[in-house]
Amino acid sequence: MTKNIEIEFKNIVSETDFHLITQTFQIKNDQFFTQTNHYFDTSDFSLKQAGAALRVRELPLSFEFTLKMPAKIGLLEVNQNLSNEEASLLRTSSQIPNGEVMIELIKMNINMEDIQYFGSLTTNRAEIKYKDGLLVFDHSFYLNKEDFEIEYEVADWSKGKINFEQLMSELNIPILSADNKIERFYSAKKMSTTKVID
């Protein structure tokens, strides 16, 4: 189990700009790996309303259970490794495993029995070190949608903001406000469930 502060800058980009920046940094196809985020909340979105998010990240050889909560700067992440069985029980029956994530959920007055599985978002991701941070290239797929995103994960908010905005400016890529992945997923899910069928 680990706790850490996540500070990152995000920019939704067009497919053309995504290929431009991956070419600029000479990112090859074999540098991309696939991860899937499985999202959870209560039926009335108690976590979302609190500015928090709950997910299981599935990688080829591991599962990580993460609760993200607001912090003074960035987000506080509580991470907990899961077995294949624990991850499967979470997805199929919303059974929350014992550990630090459950403890934090209880502190938030979240009833474990109210937590539900809402769906998944799959991302093809590449990462490189860039100016004291991590530059991340994400192509995500969810609910018949896809998007392209550049993230910059840093330890220092001020320096990270300068470096990220300078990079986007040098590449002539407009900075577009980007919701995080779970917010984009829930927005798409809400749209898909409220469409009127003629």
NUZA-774279 format. One record per residue (C-alpha): residue in one letter; x, y, z. Coordinates in steps of 0.25 Angstrom, whole numbers, plus 5000, padded with zeros to 4 digits. Example, Ala and Ser with C-alpha at 12.3 -4.5 7.8 and 13.67 -1.06 7.14 Angstrom:
<rs>
A504949825031;S505549965029;
</rs>
This chain:
<rs>
M500050005000;T500550144997;K500050284998;N500550394989;I500150534984;E499850534969;I500150664962;E499950654947;F499550744936;K498650694925;N498350734911;I497350674901;V497850684887;S497450644873;E497850514867;T498750594858;D499450674869;F499650544877;H500350484865;L501150604864;I501650604878;T501950454878;Q502750474866;T503450594872;F503950504883;Q504150384874;I503150294882;K503050164875;N501850064875;D502549964884;Q502750074895;F501250074897;F500549974907;T499149954910;Q498449974923;T496949974927;N496350054938;H495049994944;Y494250104951;F493350094964;D492450184972;T491150184979;S489850194972;D489650344976;F491150364972;S491550404987;L493050394983;K492950484971;Q492150584979;A493350584989;G494350604978;A494850464980;A495050344970;L495150194972;R495750104962;V496449974959;R497549984949;E497849854941;L499149844935;P499749714928;L500249654941;S499649734952;F498449804958;E498449934966;F497349984975;T497350134976;L496550244983;K496850384979;M496450494988;P496550644987;A497850704993;K498350854995;I499150834982;G498850714973;L498150594978;L498450494989;E498550354984;V498350234993;N498850114985;Q498749964989;N499149844981;L498149734978;S498149594974;N497449544962;E496349484971;E496149614979;A496049694966;S495049594960;L494149604972;L494149754972;R493749754957;T492649644958;S492049674972;S492649804977;Q493349734989;I494349834995;P495649765000;N496149795013;G497249895014;E497650045014;V496650085002;M495450025010;I495950095023;E495950235015;L494550205009;I494050175023;K494650305028;M493850375017;N492550305022;I492350225010;N491550095012;M492349975005;E491049915001;D490650034993;I491850034984;Q491549984970;Y492449954957;F492150054946;G493050014935;S494350024929;L495250104920;T496450054913;T497750134910;N498950104901;R500050184908;A501450224906;E502350294916;I503650364916;K504450454925;Y504350604922;K505050714930;D504850664944;G503550604941;L502850484933;L502250514920;V501050424917;F500350394903;D498950334905;H498050284894;S496750244902;F495550164898;Y494250154905;L492750144902;N492950154887;K493750274889;E495250304888;D496150424891;F497550464891;E498250524903;I499650574908;E499950574923;Y501150624930;E501350574944;V502250654953;A502650674967;D502650834967;W501350894962;S502051034958;K503150974950;G502250864944;K501250974939;I502351054932;N503050934925;F501650874921;E501151004915;Q502551034908;L502450904902;M501050914896;S501451054891;E502751004884;L501850904877;N500751004874;I499750914881;P498550984888;I498350954902;L496950904904;S496350884918;A496350734921;D495450664931;N496150544937;K495850404931;I494750364941;E494050494938;R494050474923;F493550334925;Y492450374934;S492050484925;A491950384913;K491250284921;K490150394925;M490050434910;S489850284906;T488750254916;T487950384913;K487950374898;V486550364893;I486350254882;D485450294871;
</rs>
